Amino acid sequence: MTEKNMEKLADVIVKRFFERIDADTKAMNSEFIDELPDNETQLNELHLLLRHYERGEDYINAANVFAAIKKLEDKNKKYPG
């Protein structure tokens, strides 16, 4: 086998390797997306967390959670459903 043939074979192997990795990644991502909670569930959990921080007077974390709530609510307004 010539050096040129070996390079072609190596290119084919590398191409197939990356195609397989890409397919595996897409499959894992689709499983992950299916497991994500919907926006309403996330908002409910964030509101509970916000109340927890407010009761504990942890206003820095409360402000961060409030910002996350507003961001998610704005996203819901922009892309309802």
Secondary structure, DSSP 8 states (H G I E B T S, - for coil): --HHHHHHHHHHHHHHHHHHHHHHHHHHHHHHHHHS--HHHHHHHHHHHHHHHHHTT-HHHHHHHHHHHHHHHHHHHHS--
